């Protein structure tokens, strides 16, 4: 349910596989040595999510249209 990200470089890249309809995923940045860019396989809101600061977090719900952002805190950037 929860994935914590600690970056180790300027821009760390992560992927998020498709889930099953109804699945919830929370991603939070807990360590910041640079940005974390998460690219879901199927993302209803855009292409990727960039976490820039500690405590940036997002809650995602998997739907038939892919991962859908339902809440975010700390302003992770959705592009």
N, C-alpha and C positions, 0 to 999 in steps of 0.2 A: 504493500500500500504506500509506503513512504520511502523515497530515495533521497539521501543527502549527498550533495555535491561539494567537494573540496577541489578547487582548481590548483593546478601545479605550474601553469605557465601563462603566457600572455592571453591566448584564447584556446581553451580546451573544447574539443568537439565531442558531443555525446549523441547517441541515437535512442529512439524510443520505438520499439516494435508495436505493431497493432495489438490491441487487446481483444477482449470479448465484450459484446454489448452489455452495458451496465457496470463495467469495471471502473473503479475510481483509482486515480494515481495522484499522489502529492509529491512534488519535487521542491526541495529547499536547498539553498546555498548556505553552507555552514562554514566554509573556509574560502578565502578570497586571495588568490595570487594572480588573478586575471579574470576575464569574462568566461562564462560557460555558455556554450551554444548547444541547445538541445534541438535535434531535428527529428520529429516524429515521422514514421513511415507514412501515415495518413493523418493530416492535421486539418480540422474543419475551419480553424481560425486564420490560417496563413501557412507559412513555410517552416518557421522555427521560432524558438523562444530563447532570448538572451538574458542570462542572470549576471548582473554587474556587481552586486553588493551582498555581503552577508545578510541573511534573513529575507532576501528576495525569495518568494515562494509562489507556487501556482497549484491549483487543484484542477485536475482534468477528469472528464467523464468520457468513456469510450461509447460512441453511438454508431449507427449504421453509416454516418458520414465521417467517421474517424474520431480522433481525440478532439474534445470540445472543452475550451477553457470555461470553467464555471466560477472561479474566483482567483484573485491574485493579490498579493501584498508586497509592498516594497518596490513595486513597479518593474517586474520583469518585462522586457520589451518583446512584444509579439510582432513578428514581421511576416 
